Amino acid sequence: MSFYDITVKDRMGEDVSLGDYKGKVLLVVNTATGCGFTPQYAGLQKLYDSYKDKGFEILDFPCNQFANQAPGSIEEIQSFCTLNYGTTFPRFAKIDVNGRNASELYKFLKKEKKGTMGSSIKWNFTKFLIDREGNVVKRFASADTPESIEKDIVALL
């Protein structure tokens, strides 16, 4: 299975093939609205604004698995992010990133790039950088700010 063979649900519950993103550099992020890292949304939006016209996309996957920090509905999360951080990048349905109900996407990402805790996602705002061919190039920890990973994104663009 390749990255592009995976299907996810958009925030309206509709199927989206990740094949729709072929040829783009992607940053896949599990997010939460009530986390100490939530202000990273501002940096993510800045990256998106800077590079979306060069073939860069951010794929936002809200996840409530870490200290119940994304408890709202997807509509509430969307509203929070657009009102507080002006986000315009694609946001998808809430998912699990660890455990028995982990999404196929995160099973794939964790298999491709392990982190400091092995394959498990440690916390919100773990980031995966995908190149234009669908290869998982790098995994970044929650504390890695959008600003600190910009050079890695630019190198793939």
Steps between C-alpha positions, in 0.01 A plus 500: 500500500622849419408834656284577197295180544356624830154653528406734786181684595474874452332711767163442333547122525566452127774270373816669372775307325847613596575433133336840445820649646744330260779735398470719810724533804285422804518560871264267689425615855286359783356802677301604806333828592568489874869412500807697602614458139175637352664839425701312235192546281625856437836375375338228294277755330802721431677205333187422301465861384867512398515175304152386391554651156820295465328166551488476881201377702437451870261219593351559845363200690342594835553234764351477850724217627736715706352631827165562328639818342280497188158429654283706268316399186679545170281809439613649834863422421469656154342812645764529775787467253367743243395761758811484719772417247349573159581151374413422140682169444299176473361363826372145512273297728623421851706183516691274735875488439585222749337183622257251358299767315797685350429626150660324205684822424668509839576128494681565173682814619618338824627196311697723263656729762538404863541762771669511838229273643523250217206508268247655741402863467611669822274807498303755298672685216729218391581579138586282201660646187411325173682568172342541156525124437315403819808402702498575872821701522506619860313484829499797736410505869230721649757749627645548149343828397379571148773765474769245588395258226457756223844427352408131463181595314680745272761234415222279357328778307 
